[in-house]
Amino acid sequence: MRLSMTASIFTLCFMISGCVPTTSRVAYDHATASQQQMYSDRAECAEQAKGITPTTSGGKTGINDGIWENCLAGKGYTRNNSTGRLEVPANLQVTTY
Protein backbone atom coordinates (compact mmCIF):
# COMPACT_ATOMS: atom_id res chain seq x y z
CA MET A 1 0.00 0.00 0.00
CA ARG A 2 2.76 2.45 0.95
CA LEU A 3 4.67 1.84 -2.31
CA SER A 4 1.52 2.33 -4.38
CA MET A 5 0.74 5.62 -2.62
CA THR A 6 4.32 6.84 -3.09
CA ALA A 7 4.18 5.97 -6.79
CA SER A 8 0.86 7.79 -7.15
CA ILE A 9 2.19 10.92 -5.44
CA PHE A 10 5.32 10.85 -7.60
CA THR A 11 3.24 10.50 -10.75
CA LEU A 12 0.94 13.35 -9.73
CA CYS A 13 3.88 15.66 -8.93
CA PHE A 14 5.55 14.74 -12.20
CA MET A 15 2.40 15.55 -14.18
CA ILE A 16 1.79 18.84 -12.40
CA SER A 17 5.36 19.96 -12.99
CA GLY A 18 4.92 19.61 -16.73
CA CYS A 19 7.67 17.04 -17.03
CA VAL A 20 5.54 14.42 -18.71
CA PRO A 21 6.96 14.00 -22.21
CA THR A 22 4.56 14.53 -25.05
CA THR A 23 4.93 12.41 -28.11
CA SER A 24 3.39 14.08 -31.09
CA ARG A 25 4.27 12.83 -34.53
CA VAL A 26 6.56 15.01 -36.65
CA ALA A 27 6.88 13.96 -40.28
CA TYR A 28 7.72 15.34 -43.69
CA ASP A 29 7.16 14.49 -47.31
CA HIS A 30 9.85 14.81 -49.98
CA ALA A 31 9.84 13.53 -53.55
CA THR A 32 13.14 11.64 -53.38
CA ALA A 33 14.83 11.98 -49.96
CA SER A 34 15.61 8.92 -47.89
CA GLN A 35 15.30 8.88 -44.10
CA GLN A 36 19.08 9.26 -43.82
CA GLN A 37 19.09 12.21 -46.25
CA MET A 38 16.38 13.89 -44.17
CA TYR A 39 18.55 13.52 -41.04
CA SER A 40 21.46 15.10 -42.85
CA ASP A 41 19.35 17.95 -44.24
CA ARG A 42 17.81 18.61 -40.83
CA ALA A 43 21.28 18.81 -39.26
CA GLU A 44 22.34 21.37 -41.90
CA CYS A 45 19.18 23.41 -41.36
CA ALA A 46 19.59 23.31 -37.58
CA GLU A 47 23.12 24.65 -37.95
CA GLN A 48 21.89 27.49 -40.20
CA ALA A 49 18.98 28.32 -37.89
CA LYS A 50 20.99 28.46 -34.65
CA GLY A 51 20.62 31.80 -32.98
CA ILE A 52 20.04 33.69 -29.80
CA THR A 53 16.62 34.82 -28.68
CA PRO A 54 16.53 37.76 -26.26
CA THR A 55 15.53 37.02 -22.67
CA THR A 56 15.41 39.12 -19.54
CA SER A 57 18.75 37.66 -18.51
CA GLY A 58 20.52 38.29 -21.81
CA GLY A 59 19.73 35.56 -24.28
CA LYS A 60 19.02 31.91 -24.88
CA THR A 61 20.50 29.80 -27.67
CA GLY A 62 17.98 28.00 -29.81
CA ILE A 63 16.69 27.29 -33.31
CA ASN A 64 14.93 30.12 -35.16
CA ASP A 65 11.62 28.76 -36.46
CA GLY A 66 11.45 30.91 -39.60
CA ILE A 67 14.97 30.07 -40.75
CA TRP A 68 14.46 26.40 -39.86
CA GLU A 69 11.21 26.03 -41.83
CA ASN A 70 12.52 28.03 -44.82
CA CYS A 71 15.68 25.92 -44.97
CA LEU A 72 13.72 22.65 -44.98
CA ALA A 73 11.27 24.00 -47.58
CA GLY A 74 14.20 25.10 -49.71
CA LYS A 75 15.49 21.54 -49.66
CA GLY A 76 12.09 20.28 -50.87
CA TYR A 77 10.48 19.15 -47.60
CA THR A 78 6.83 19.68 -46.78
CA ARG A 79 5.77 19.15 -43.18
CA ASN A 80 2.96 16.61 -43.01
CA ASN A 81 2.60 15.29 -39.47
CA SER A 82 -0.45 13.16 -40.22
CA THR A 83 0.72 11.12 -43.21
CA GLY A 84 4.31 12.14 -44.04
CA ARG A 85 6.51 9.20 -44.97
CA LEU A 86 9.68 10.60 -43.36
CA GLU A 87 9.01 10.45 -39.63
CA VAL A 88 11.28 12.21 -37.14
CA PRO A 89 11.99 10.13 -34.03
CA ALA A 90 11.07 11.86 -30.76
CA ASN A 91 14.74 12.08 -29.70
CA LEU A 92 15.59 14.03 -32.87
CA GLN A 93 12.76 16.55 -32.72
CA VAL A 94 13.83 20.16 -32.20
CA THR A 95 12.20 22.99 -30.31
CA THR A 96 12.18 26.30 -32.12
CA TYR A 97 11.55 29.87 -31.02
Sequence and secondary structure as in RCSB ss.txt:
>XXXX:A:sequence
MRLSMTASIFTLCFMISGCVPTTSRVAYDHATASQQQMYSDRAECAEQAKGITPTTSGGKTGINDGIWENCLAGK
GYTRNNSTGRLEVPANLQVTTY
>XXXX:A:secstr
 HHHHHHHHHHHHHHHTT S     EEEE SS  HHHHHHHHHHHHHHHEEEE  TTS EEEE HHHHHHHHHHT
T EE TTT SEEE GGG   B 
